[in-house]
């Protein structure tokens, strides 16, 4: 047993050294974050990450460590290094309306950047539950709107035509208002008109990430309205200071892009999910016993899509280019089907 205990002791010493080195690495990341802030450099540097990844893989091959382990571990290192680099110039008074997945995701981001946050909505019990998770504050909607400087609504598109939001707009004079909806064609002009009528500054945003915690380094689209041209630079720097990578766009370009990166993939994935289930029934086979690595990853994505199916369907319904996207999707599927069936028929007759 002494040999086993000696080896375990050596592992414990190695583990402590790993923690010490990680601590030092994060300290250096924090220093890098300060330099990036001084020079106005975004936290995420994809070229640098690629070079580091190549170096790690080379070392993994040299020392006989599986590349898959190194890639997974490095992904975590990148994420937590970015957390240490967040160093905002100032604190802002932020009100989050809503308490769903994206409200939680943004709350986690503002927590690590040290922002002052109030969470509110029509159901204060749900708002309190989210607030307590991050040690934030809950107020009734009137008090929150009076206190806040930046108002971020995480409500679904249908909510923006409610009496609740009409009353909200009337109470945010001279404040900054944002929505985070994925498809904006139906609500953007309406909120823009309300911002002109009630004299608040409206800038629409779209976080290009899902409802997960600490989304440091992810992108967020900024779509200025007629009432927010004077604050675009301020909001750009605000999100950059809070660990996101801002991308300025206009409404039309945003909707076109979302038809490609959201509407089309989601359309395929919903159909793929149904096809998998129906085909497995038809063939009488439990496909999960035979999952390949790629299939397992695809199936994880399908399951995530179904967790937010209502949001997915809203995007399908509201994006003005959705019909065209689905048309192209079906056309290309038919082209591929015809191509493959043609090759099969050629083989049969050869």
SVG drawing of the C-alpha trace seen along z (x, -y; Angstrom):
<svg xmlns="http://www.w3.org/2000/svg" viewBox="-53 -64 60 67">
<polyline fill="none" stroke="black" stroke-width="0.4" points="0.0,0.0 2.9,-2.3 3.6,-2.5 -0.1,-3.5 0.0,-6.1 3.2,-7.6 1.7,-8.0 -1.4,-9.6 0.7,-12.0 2.6,-12.9 -0.7,-13.5 -1.8,-15.8 1.4,-17.8 0.9,-18.0 -2.7,-19.1 -1.6,-21.9 0.9,-23.1 -1.8,-23.1 -4.0,-25.3 -1.1,-27.6 -0.2,-27.9 -3.9,-28.5 -4.1,-31.2 -1.0,-32.9 -2.4,-32.6 -5.6,-34.3 -3.7,-37.0 -1.8,-37.7 -5.1,-37.7 -6.4,-40.3 -3.3,-42.5 -3.9,-41.9 -7.5,-43.0 -6.4,-46.4 -4.0,-47.0 -6.8,-46.0 -9.1,-48.5 -6.5,-51.3 -6.0,-50.6 -9.7,-50.0 -9.1,-46.4 -12.0,-43.9 -11.6,-41.1 -12.0,-38.4 -9.0,-38.1 -9.8,-35.2 -6.4,-35.2 -4.6,-35.0 -6.9,-32.1 -6.2,-30.2 -2.5,-30.5 -2.7,-29.4 -4.9,-26.4 -2.4,-25.4 0.4,-25.5 -1.6,-23.5 -2.4,-20.8 1.3,-20.6 2.2,-20.1 -0.6,-17.6 0.8,-15.5 4.3,-15.8 3.3,-14.6 0.7,-12.0 -2.4,-13.8 -5.6,-13.3 -6.4,-16.4 -10.1,-16.2 -9.2,-16.7 -6.9,-19.6 -9.5,-21.3 -12.2,-21.0 -9.9,-22.2 -8.7,-25.1 -12.2,-26.2 -12.8,-26.6 -9.5,-28.4 -10.4,-30.9 -13.8,-31.5 -12.5,-32.1 -9.6,-34.2 -12.1,-36.5 -14.0,-36.8 -10.8,-38.1 -10.3,-40.6 -13.6,-42.4 -12.9,-45.8 -15.7,-48.4 -15.0,-52.1 -18.0,-52.8 -21.1,-51.4 -24.5,-51.9 -28.0,-51.6 -29.5,-48.8 -33.1,-47.6 -33.9,-44.2 -37.6,-43.6 -38.2,-39.9 -36.8,-36.8 -36.4,-34.1 -33.2,-32.5 -31.8,-35.6 -32.5,-37.8 -30.5,-35.3 -27.7,-35.3 -27.4,-39.1 -27.7,-39.2 -24.7,-36.8 -22.7,-39.1 -23.5,-42.2 -22.8,-40.5 -19.2,-39.8 -18.7,-43.3 -20.0,-44.8 -23.0,-46.7 -25.9,-47.9 -29.0,-45.9 -32.6,-45.8 -34.9,-43.1 -38.6,-43.7 -41.7,-42.6 -45.3,-41.8 -44.6,-38.8 -42.4,-40.2 -42.0,-36.7 -40.2,-35.5 -38.2,-38.7 -37.1,-38.2 -36.1,-34.6 -33.7,-35.8 -32.5,-38.7 -31.6,-36.5 -29.4,-34.3 -27.1,-37.2 -27.7,-39.3 -29.4,-42.0 -32.5,-44.0 -36.1,-43.7 -38.4,-46.7 -42.0,-47.2 -42.0,-48.4 -42.7,-52.0 -39.9,-52.3 -37.4,-50.4 -38.1,-52.7 -37.7,-55.8 -34.3,-54.5 -32.8,-53.0 -30.6,-54.6 -30.6,-51.7 -33.8,-49.7 -33.4,-46.3 -36.6,-44.4 -36.2,-40.6 -39.8,-40.0 -41.1,-38.1 -42.1,-40.0 -45.8,-39.7 -45.4,-41.6 -44.4,-44.8 -48.0,-45.5 -49.4,-45.1 -50.8,-47.7 -48.0,-46.9 -45.4,-48.1 -47.4,-51.1 -47.4,-52.3 -43.7,-51.5 -42.8,-53.7 -44.5,-56.7 -42.3,-56.4 -38.8,-56.3 -38.3,-59.9 -34.7,-60.7 -33.7,-57.1 -32.1,-54.4 -34.4,-51.5 -33.4,-48.2 -35.2,-45.1 -33.3,-41.8 -35.7,-40.1 -34.2,-38.0 -36.7,-39.1 -37.3,-42.9 -39.3,-43.7 -42.6,-43.9 -41.6,-45.8 -38.7,-48.1 -40.6,-50.8 -43.3,-50.7 -40.9,-51.2 -39.0,-53.8 -42.2,-55.8 -42.9,-55.4 -39.4,-56.7 -40.1,-59.8 -43.5,-60.3 -42.3,-59.8 -38.8,-61.2 -36.6,-58.2 -33.6,-56.8 -34.2,-53.5 -31.4,-51.2 -32.4,-47.6 -29.9,-44.9 -29.6,-41.2 -27.3,-39.0 -25.9,-36.4 -25.8,-33.7 -28.2,-31.4 -29.5,-31.6 -26.4,-30.4 -24.3,-31.9 -21.3,-34.3 -21.4,-34.8 -18.1,-36.7 -16.6,-37.2 -19.9,-36.6 -21.3,-39.1 -24.2,-41.5 -25.8,-43.4 -26.7,-47.0 -29.4,-48.5 -29.7,-52.3 -33.0,-54.1 -33.7,-57.7 -33.6,-58.6 -30.3,-56.9 -27.7,-58.1 -26.1,-60.3 -25.5,-57.3 -24.3,-54.6 -20.7,-55.1 -21.6,-55.1 -23.6,-51.9 -20.9,-50.3 -18.3,-51.0 -20.7,-49.9 -21.1,-46.4 -17.4,-46.1 -16.6,-47.0 -18.9,-44.3 -17.2,-41.6 -19.2,-41.4 -18.2,-42.1 -20.6,-44.8 -21.5,-44.8 -23.4,-47.8 -26.0,-47.0 -29.2,-48.3 -32.6,-46.7 -32.7,-45.3 -29.2,-43.8 -29.9,-42.2 -33.1,-40.6 -31.4,-39.3 -28.6,-37.8 -31.0,-36.2 -32.8,-34.5 -29.5,-32.7 -28.1,-32.1 -31.3,-31.4 -34.4,-30.8 -32.7,-28.3 -30.8,-26.2 -33.7,-26.0 -36.0,-25.0 -33.7,-22.2 -33.2,-21.1 -37.0,-21.0 -37.6,-18.9 -34.5,-16.7 -35.9,-16.0 -39.2,-14.9 -37.6,-12.8 -35.4,-11.0 -38.3,-10.1 -40.6,-9.0 -37.9,-7.0 -36.9,-5.2 -40.5,-4.2 -40.8,-3.1 -37.6,-1.0 -38.3,0.3 -34.8,-0.6 -33.5,-2.3 -31.0,-4.6 -29.6,-5.9 -27.6,-2.6 -25.7,-3.4 -25.0,-7.1 -21.8,-8.3 -19.9,-11.2 -21.2,-13.7 -24.8,-12.5 -24.6,-12.9 -23.5,-16.5 -26.3,-17.2 -28.8,-15.6 -27.7,-17.8 -28.3,-20.9 -31.8,-19.5 -32.7,-19.1 -31.5,-22.7 -33.6,-23.9 -36.7,-22.3 -36.1,-23.9 -36.7,-27.3 -39.2,-26.1 -41.6,-28.9 -38.8,-31.5 -37.8,-29.5 -41.3,-29.5 -41.7,-33.3 -38.5,-33.9 -39.9,-31.7 -43.2,-33.7 -41.8,-37.2 -38.6,-37.3 -39.5,-39.1 -37.1,-36.9 -38.2,-33.6 -40.3,-32.5 -37.4,-33.0 -35.0,-31.1 -37.4,-28.1 -37.9,-28.2 -34.2,-28.0 -33.9,-25.3 -36.5,-23.1 -35.1,-23.7 -31.6,-22.6 -32.9,-19.5 -34.8,-18.6 -31.7,-19.2 -29.7,-17.0 -32.4,-14.3 -32.6,-14.4 -28.8,-14.2 -28.5,-11.2 -31.5,-9.3 -30.0,-10.0 -26.7,-8.4 -28.6,-5.4 -30.5,-4.9 -27.3,-5.2 -25.7,-2.5 -28.6,-0.2 -28.5,-0.5 -24.7,-0.3"/>
</svg>
